[in-house]
Amino acid sequence: MAVSAQDTEVKQQKREAVKSHLKQHFKPYGFIRNYFAYDSRESISGTGDLYNYQPKDENWNQSEAEAAASGVERQDMNAQSTFRFLSLTTRVGLNIVGYQWRGTEFGGKIEADFYAGLNGVGSGTHKLSGTAQFRLRQAYMTLAWDSLRMNDKDYARVDLLLGQAWHPMAADLCDAIALNSGAPFGPFSRTPQVKMDARLGSLFTLTGALIWQMQYNSTGPDGQSADYIAYSKTPEAYLGLSFHHKGWLVRAGADVLSICPRRTGSVRGADGTTVTVKVKDRLTTVSPFVYLQYKQGEFSFKAKSVFMEAGEHMNMNGGYGVKKVNQDGSWEYTPTRTSSSWVSIVYGGKVGAQETKHPQKLQGILFAGYIRNFGTKEHIIDANGDGKLEFYYPRANNMNRMWRLSPTLLYTVGKFQIGCEYEITSVQYGKGLEADGLAKNDLHWVTNHRVQLMTKFNF
């Protein structure tokens, strides 16, 4: 009996040790989130129509002259309202912390949700049918070295991240309950990467990253694909510097992307035949940005501005076109240039009885964004001789300007949140795409009104 009791005590100690280890190093988290959304007109969107980009252009069933002749009312076929509610953005994640070997700290993250798997049925344009599938959001490991001496007073800390994580230009998201988090007014992308953050003393952080493409890709002759960066054999590169002091955060940086849109082209032989040959097409873009943040008590202010060349691989409005056809069969390209900016303001405090287990808070949020399309850097041409400008632009390429205003109320009780958001998005479209990548004729504004309710339970 004594031996049996001793064995039981040893097993219990082992179980407690395992439980303590798991609790210390593994931090599970997640939430169950539902969206209820109404749109006043058809929009360009994704993720079960919850990820809203912009309202679609007018699509008239007949011209004014035809309507006068037919006697049938002229109608905009895209002026139709829709409604949906979905919980496919429910999320689970695991943070791994607290491992250390000598002077190196180790950690990691695995995060997933139920985003993928929905599709359209019949003539409908909305991907709302099917069973949502589990998909990867983030998966990375971290290594860190702390207390690295710079001089007699200052120390440095270096963090190294390897894996799938937020793109450095997209990491500073606005305060909004919308699934798009302010896109396409700001970058939105999670990518495979190797990133280094070097905190130099107490005020500055230097960030450098080499980035690849997986879910959010560049566009080209074959649509949006990671093939263009794969054949370029050149990682996307980012370099940025941050300043942080007494509630202020200022960050500036630039992103460089180099892709190969085509691998093969064609040349005309001496006998007049057309021969397929290998080509070394390449497009290189540079996109700078600046970010400002201030937090004090219950007040928060954030602002970001990006001057983007192309940018479709970050869920922004952009693309590129062909500017020259060479005798060796290769093409030269020119990117679009777009200015995108947003501002978000949050103010909110505690309300009602404050109990330790169920704190209450009511927050007011205001988001405003503006986009200006400056067209392509150089003129684009008809490279294929089919009478059309060779222009790769994954969304509406006749968009000239766009703005969005979104006020929100968010109420939190403990781990439960409920938010109501009104989002008005207006786009100036034109007709007749010209060689500078802009549609300048028949300019007109199209507006969508979105009202959505969000419920969320955090765990």
C-alpha positions, -999 to +999 in steps of 0.1 A: +000+000+000+029+024+008+045+017-025+012+022-044+006+055-026+041+066-035+035+057-072+003+077-071+020+107-057+048+105-083+022+103-111+003+133-096+035+153-095+042+145-131+007+155-142+010+188-123+044+194-138+030+189-173+000+211-166+023+238-153+046+236-183+016+238-207+001+268-188+035+286-187+045+281-224+012+276-244-014+304-245-045+295-266-068+322-277-095+330-302-131+342-307-164+334-322-175+362-345-206+369-365-213+396-390-247+407-402-243+430-432-266+450-456-254+466-488-274+491-508-259+480-541-237+454-557-200+457-546-166+442-553-160+421-523-147+388-509-148+364-480-186+358-482-190+394-492-179+405-458-146+419-471-158+450-489-136+468-514-158+492-534-192+495-551-195+483-587-198+508-615-231+515-632-244+487-655-274+501-674-298+477-692-302+501-721-291+536-732-313+566-727-321+566-764-331+529-763-352+535-732-370+564-750-377+541-780-387+510-760-408+528-734-392+505-707-377+521-677-339+524-678-323+506-649-289+502-633-286+465-629-260+469-601-283+491-580-296+461-561-294+456-523-282+424-505-281+410-470-261+382-454-249+370-420-220+346-415-196+334-388-168+321-410-142+345-395-143+326-362-107+322-352-084+300-330-048+305-322-019+294-301+010+316-288+041+298-277+062+317-252+089+315-225+114+291-240+150+301-236+185+287-243+214+306-230+209+342-243+183+333-269+145+335-264+123+312-285+086+315-293+060+311-320+024+315-332-001+293-350-034+310-361-063+298-383-099+306-391-127+293-413-123+317-443-121+294-473-145+271-492-175+292-501-185+296-537-211+310-560-241+291-574-259+296-607-259+332-621-252+347-587-220+367-582-219+362-544-198+334-529-221+326-500-227+289-505-209+258-493-190+248-461-163+270-448-129+254-445-102+257-420-073+278-433-039+291-422-036+328-412-003+330-394+024+304-385+058+316-375+087+311-350+106+339-332+141+342-319+151+371-297+183+385-281+178+410-253+202+434-235+227+437-263+250+465-252+253+495-276+273+518-254+276+527-217+239+537-214+219+521-242+210+485-250+196+469-281+171+441-286+169+420-318+138+400-327+139+376-357+107+362-372+105+333-397+072+322-412+038+335-422+029+368-406+015+403-413+033+422-440+054+449-423+034+476-442+001+461-432+009+455-395-004+488-383-042+484-389-069+509-383-095+506-355-126+493-373-148+463-368-151+457-405-133+426-418-113+445-443-097+467-416-097+497-438-085+480-471-081+490-499-072+524-483-043+507-465-022+476-472-037+443-460-015+412-464-001+382-445+029+367-462+058+342-457+088+363-446+120+366-427+118+398-406+142+415-382+133+441-356+163+458-340+153+480-310+181+506-308+179+520-273+145+533-260+134+554-289+141+538-323+134+504-339+149+494-373+130+468-393+141+448-423+123+420-441+125+396-470+090+387-481+074+361-504+039+357-518+013+330-511-023+341-505-020+378-517-004+378-551+007+401-579-014+402-611-003+396-647-011+378-679-023+347-661-043+366-634-031+368-598-004+343-591+027+337-570+044+325-602+056+360-611+077+363-580+088+327-581+103+331-616+118+364-606+138+346-579+139+379-560+122+383-526+102+414-519+122+437-496+112+461-469+131+486-447+116+508-421+124+529-391+101+535-361+102+562-333+082+556-301+080+579-271+054+588-245+023+575-264+036+585-298+046+561-326+060+573-359+069+548-386+083+553-421+095+527-446+095+515-482+088+483-500+106+471-531+090+444-553+105+428-585+085+403-605+087+385-639+052+388-655+061+365-685+086+336-690+080+332-728+074+355-757+075+353-795+097+367-823+093+366-860+118+345-879+135+354-912+111+331-930+081+350-915+072+323-890+065+331-853+088+313-828+082+310-791+113+320-771+123+325-735+122+361-722+134+380-692+106+404-685+108+422-652+088+449-634+103+466-603+082+489-580+090+511-550+063+520-525+070+543-495+046+549-466+044+568-433+024+559-402+015+580-371-001+569-339-009+586-306-026+570-275-034+587-243-059+573-218-092+565-236-082+584-267-064+569-297-055+585-331-040+566-360-031+577-396-013+561-425-005+573-460+010+551-488+022+561-523+019+527-540+033+515-573+010+487-584+000+473-550-026+447-559-005+421-539-014+441-508-051+442-515-048+478-527-061+493-560-034+490-586-017+471-614+006+477-643+007+477-681+030+471-710+050+502-722+073+487-749+077+456-770+114+446-777+127+428-808+139+398-786+102+392-777+104+407-742+081+434-728+088+464-706+062+475-680+050+505-662+031+505-628+001+524-617+007+551-590-019+555-563-020+576-532-040+559-504-046+574-469-067+568-439-074+581-404-090+564-374-100+579-341-112+560-310-126+574-278-143+553-251-144+547-214-159+525-188-197+525-182-220+511-156-210+491-126-174+480-128-170+444-117-136+427-119-150+398-140-172+418-163-157+452-171-179+474-194-168+498-220-185+519-247-163+531-276-169+554-305-148+548-336-145+570-367-127+559-399-121+580-429-101+570-461-093+585-495-077+571-526-064+590-557-054+571-588-027+589-608-026+564-636+005+547-649+040+560-646+045+559-684+020+554-713+008+518-719+004+503-754-014+476-773+013+449-771-007+421-787-021+440-816-057+432-807-068+468-803-067+467-765-042+483-741-022+456-723-032+464-688-032+441-657-055+454-630-075+429-609-104+452-599-121+481-617-094+498-637-116+528-645-116+540-609-102+575-605-110+584-568-126+568-538-135+578-503-150+561-473-165+573-440-173+548-413-186+557-378-189+528-353-202+521-318-186+492-300-198+479-266-178+455-245-189+435-215-162+413-203-153+389-231-184+398-252-185+425-278-213+439-300-206+466-326-227+485-351-210+502-381-223+524-409-199+524-439-204+547-468-181+542-498-182+563-529-162+558-561-156+581-591-156+560-622-149+570-658-152+556-693-127+551-721-094+539-706-065+560-721-028+554-725-020+570-692-041+543-674-070+566-665-106+567-676-114+604-681-147+605-699-182+605-685-170+609-649-196+599-623-199+588-587-213+555-574-220+551-537-227+520-515-242+522-480-233+493-458-247+487-423-233+458-404-237+444-369-209+424-353-211+400-323-179+386-309-170+363-279-134+362-270-117+333-252 
